[in-house]
Amino acid sequence: MPVNSVDVHFLHERSPYEQAIPLILIHGWPGSFLEFTELIPKLVNPGVGQQAFHVIAPSIPGFAFSSAPKQKGFGLKEIAKTFNQLMLELGYTTYIAQGGDWGAMLSKALGLFHSDHCKGIHVNMVVAPPTPYNPRHMLQMANAILPYADRFPIFVTAQEISWLNDTFQFQKSDTGYMKQQSTKPDTLGYALNDSPAGLLAWILEKFWKWSDGGLLPYSKDFLITNACLYWLTGNVSSSLRIYYEAANTGDITDILLKQYCKVPTGVAVFPKEIAKVPKNWVCSMYNLQHWTVFDRGGHFAAKEVPELLAKDVQDFFGNTKVFGQVAF
């Protein structure tokens, strides 16, 4: 569908239930809409007493079957504008959003800039920095990183110290791909587009490292088909440019690190997620209404543990105390 100067590909599955809520599911990199193949049926046709959803799962512009933007500056705010317009074109004047990775950031962008229509968000990767002028945040940071201090959890829990250590280790050892993709995406794109084996290795490393159980949660069919969505469409380079545009427009800093999201927010925390922070840091950046910590699952939770993610989404958006007054 032509929307905001790009052709947007999307899955659209309507629920048979009258009280279903419109939900936009947003993937990230190096995933695709295929991450949601097990999750969507659980949301569209839930069990007795569970909230149902009309699900729209678009491909981010430049990914899979969505066309690539032709102009510079098509960052997170433009993508959010595109997805909001898509929902309106489909007849959903009020809706909610869910995502991980870039999908989490785009969900927040919808909540920030399109709150007249996006009435709530649920994310399974949440980024929230400590606030420099918040003494508790500074004490928590010191408690987590100073030598020997992490042995005595006072201002943070032992679990939160573990989360921060995991996050710092990821930033130290596993963000080379991010630096390359946010500075020289086209150079890398030529190389990956020239070698299907190289592309598969570049993608599978992330699934292996960021998942709870390595590659075990995934079938070979899924892993190869997901990679083919980058290879056969020729959208390798354009998918990498989201990193470049998000950084160079300033969108990622503005959305993640500066602006408070006022719409009700739910967060699911999975143990192998690449970014995990204390709950009260999240409260400083989001109107946090729902917080669930799981004992299994990772970055690609929709594919790894769809039953857990589906129930958490249903529990949050089905909470009438939070959303009972919203007319969907």
N, C-alpha and C positions, 0 to 999 in steps of 0.2 A: 504494500500500500504506500503511495507517495505521501510523505509527511515531512514538512520542514526541509525540503530540498533533497531528501534521501528516500530511497525505497526501503521500507521497513518490512522485514519478514517476521512473522509471529505465528505461534500456535494459539488457538482460541478454542477453549473447551468450556461450554456452558453446563452448569449443573441443572439437574431436573428439580432441585429443591427451590421452593418459592422464596425462602429467606436467604438465599445465597448472596454472598458479598463479592463484588468485583475485586479481583486481586491480580496485580501485575507482578510476575515473578521475573527477576532479572539476574542473569548469569554474570560471570566474570571471565578473566583470562587465567589459564588456557582452557577454560571450559566452553560450554555452549548450551543451547536450549536442550540438548540431549541429557544434561544433568537431571532434568526434571521428569523424565519418562516414568519413573516409579512414584514420584511425589504427586504428580497431577491427579492420577486416579483417586488417591487417598483424600485429596482436597475437594474434588468434584463430587465424589460419591462416598462420603464419610460414613462412619458407623452411627448407630442410633444415639441421638443426643449430642452429636458433634456438629460444629459449625461447618457449613458447606460454602463453596466458593465458585464463582465464574472465573476461570483462570485464563489470563493472557500472558504468554511467555515469548517476548520478542527477542530477536537477535540484535545485539548492540550494533549501531551503524559501523560498517567496516568489518563485521564478523559474519561468518557463514553466508547466508543468502541475503543479508541486508547490504545495500550498496554502501560504498565508502563515501564520506563527505568530500566534496571537491574544493572546499575553501579552508584556509588556515583558521585556527581559533575555535574549531568545533570540539570543545571540551565537554566537561561533565555538565555544565549548565545548559549547553545546547542539546546534549543528549537527553537530559531531564525534560527540557522543553518539548523535544520530539516525542518522548514517551507520554507526556501529559496530553499532548495533542492527539496522539494515537488513541488513548483511552476515550477522549471526548468524541473523536470520529466514530468510535465503536458504540457510542451511546452511553458511556459510563461517566456521568457528570460528577459522581463521588466514588472513590475507590480507595484501596489500601495497597501498600507495596511491600515486597519482601525480597531479600537478596543477601548474597555473601560476596566477598571480594569486591570488584567494581560494582556489583549489584547492590552491596550494602551502601556504598558511597552514593550511588545514583538514587537509592531509596531515600537517603537523607536529603539529597538535593531536591527530590520531589516534595518531601515534607517541609523543606525550607522555603522554596520558591513557588510552590503550587499547592499551598495548604488549603486554598478554597476548594480544591478538588480531592487532593490526597489527604485523607483524614487520619492516617496512622501508618506506622512502618514497623516491620519486624526484620531484624538483621541477625545473621549468624557469623558475622565478623564485625566487631565494633572497635573503632579507633578513637581514643580520647586522651589527650595529653594531660599531665598534671598542670594545675593552674599555679603560676609562679607566686601569685599574691595570696594563695591559700596555704596557711601554715601547715595544716594537716597533710596536704598533698606533698609538701616539701619533706615533712617528717617521714611520710610513707616512702618516698623515693630514697631518702637516706637509709631508712631501715632495710631497704631491699638491696642496696648496692654497696654500702660501706663495708670494708673488711670486718668480718666477724659479726657485724650487726644482723646479717641475715639469719644468724643462729638463734636470735632472740626476737621472734615476731611480737612486736608491741603495737605498732601503729598500723600494721598490715597483718593479715593472717599468713600462716605458713603456705597455704595454697596460693595466695596472691603473690608471695615472694617467688614461688615456683613459676607462676605465670609470667612475672616480669623478667625473671632470668631466661625463660624460654624466648620471650619477645626480644630481649637484648641479644641473645645468641643468634636469633634469626637475622636481626639487623646487622650483626657483625659478620656472619658467615654465609648468608644465603640471599643477599640482595644485589648481587652482581648483575643478574638478569634485569633487574629494575633500573639500575643505572644505565645500562646499555640501551634499553628500550625507551627510556625517557630522554636520552640525548641523541642517539644515532639509530633510530628505528629502521630507517630505510636501508642502511648499510647491512644491518642484521637481516632484514627482510629479504634482500637479494640472495644472501647465503642460504637461508632456510627454504626459500622458494625454489632454489636450485637442487636441493637434496631432500627427498622424502625421508631418508634415514636420519639425516641431521635434524629435520623438523620433529620427527617422532621422538628422538632422544631429548630434544629441547623441551618438549611438552611432557613426556613421561617422567622425566626427572622430578617435575613439580608434583605430579600425582603420587609418585613414590614417596617423596620427602614430606609432603604436607598432609598425608592421609594416615589414619589410624589403622595400621596393618599394611603399610606399603601399597603394593598394587593388588593385594588380595581382595579388597572389596569390589574390584571391577572385573568384568569379563574382557577377554581379548577383543571381542566384537565391539564393545563400547569404546575402548581405548583407541582402536584403529579407526573406527568410524568418526570419533571426535576429531582425531588428527586429520582425517580426510576432509572434514569441513573447512579446515584451514588450507589444505593442499589443493584440493580439486577446484575450489572456488577462486584460488589465487588471492585470497584475502589475508595472507600472512602479514604482509607489510602494513596494511591498513588496520589490522587488529592490534599491532604493536603501537600504532600512533596514538592510541588513547593515553598511553603513558606520557608521550611527548606533549600532547595538547593539554592534558591535565596539569602538567608541571609548568608549561610555558604560559598558559592563560592565568595561572595562579588559582585555578578552581580548586585544586586538591587542598591547598593551604586554607583557602577561605571556607570551604565546606567542612573539612574535617577538623581544623584546628582553631577556627575563629568563631563560627556561628553556632548559636544554641538552637536546637531543633525543638519547636514548641508542640508539635503534634505528638500524641501518645506513642511511645516507643516500647517495643518488646525486644529483648535480647536473649539469644540462646548461645551459651558458651560451651564449646566442645574442646576436649583436652588436647587434641593435636592441631588446633587452630594456630595460625602463624602469628596472630596478634591477640594478646589477652592482657587486660588491665584491670585494676581494682574497680569495684562497682561504683564507689563514690566519685571516681574520675569521670565515669560515664554519666553520672547524675549531673555533673557540671556542664555537660554538652548536649544532653538529651532530656526530654520529659519522660524519664524512665518509669514505666508503669508495670513492667513484667520482666523478670530476670530468672533464668533457669540455667543451672550448671549441670552438665551431663558427664557421665563417667566413660563414655566412648564416643567416637566420631572425630572427624577432622575438618579440614578446610572445605572439602566438597561434601558437606553433610547431606545435601539433597540426594546425592547418589549413594553415599556410604550408609547412612542411617535414615532413610526416608520416613520410616514409621515414627521415629523420635521427633524429627523436624515437623512433620505434618501435625502431630498432636500438640506440639508447642504453639504452632501457628493457630491451630483451632482454639486452644485454650485462651490465648491472648485476644484474638479478634472476636471470640465468642463471649467475652466478658462484658456483660450488659452494664456493669457499673462504669466501664470506660467508654463503651461504644453504643450504649443503649439509646442515646438521644440522637445518633447519627442516622439520617435517612439515606440508605444506599439504594 
